[in-house]
Amino acid sequence: MIAVDLGGSTVRAALIRGRIIRSATRELRGSSADGVFEEICAAIRAVRAPVHGIGIGAPGPLDQRTGTLLAPPNLPFRNFPLAARLRKEFHVPVRLENDANCFALGEALFRKGKGHRSVIGIILGTGVGGGIVLDGRLYAGRGNAGEFGHMPVSRQGRCGCGKRGCLELHASGRAVVRYARRRGLRAESAREVSLIAAGGNRKAHEAFAEMGRWLGLGLAQVVHALDPDIIVLGGGVSKSWPLFRKATLAAAREHCIVPLPPIVQGSERSSLLGAAENFRRFL
Ligand SMILES: [Zn+2]
């Protein structure tokens, strides 16, 4: 089967047979729903494998039951029937799930969350997503539990979702870029800021620390609400974890009245493995 991980700026597709056999990644350049849909199809075809079924993880909010993307803040989809469109294109069963849920499931079953009863996955990418796995099963609430990215952590600024002060506004890859520019650095992406930081630039380090302080504030809320056994961080920005780990843990400790669980860096592959597992469970 084919697993797909759709993010705010890239889409990755992979052939899965118990593990990732091979994968293909495409940058998202399309500014329309149909344009991005074509890029998803291109990534699937680029894997060059027979397609028997597609498990896809995509940014929420979404409707798993109907396979519809509702209004993801960082993609041009509005009530887009992604599962139906992929079904029509490839003539195979398709299962859609929140990307952070796929990541959390993949970590809980196969990686850092293995052996833990409650696992929280947080995706730090263009936006911020979250997933909750309890006893090996996704907890989805009415469908959209774990939208930690849109927990308000301040009253300042307007998030892509239209609300004020969301965690995503303060602790995403976009936030890192904003904090870096505010300090006079020129950077287009969090990855660029991390490369500047690797060169020893103090301002780039400060930008990540600022993001980490907000993230810690958000994680304190997650711990107060769910007191999980482990929190695993994924998404592109999590690759820079050493740059914001200290600030994140300090802020989380500052705001938390219960002991912090381990907060660790996960693997990019978990989203794909989780999307595949989610597909398998619903066959
Ligand atoms: Zn928001």
Boltz pocket constraint, residues with backbone or C-beta under 6 A from the ligand:
constraints:
  - pocket:
      binder: B
      contacts: [[A, 149], [A, 150], [A, 159], [A, 160], [A, 161], [A, 162], [A, 163], [A, 166], [A, 168], [A, 169]]
      max_distance: 6.0
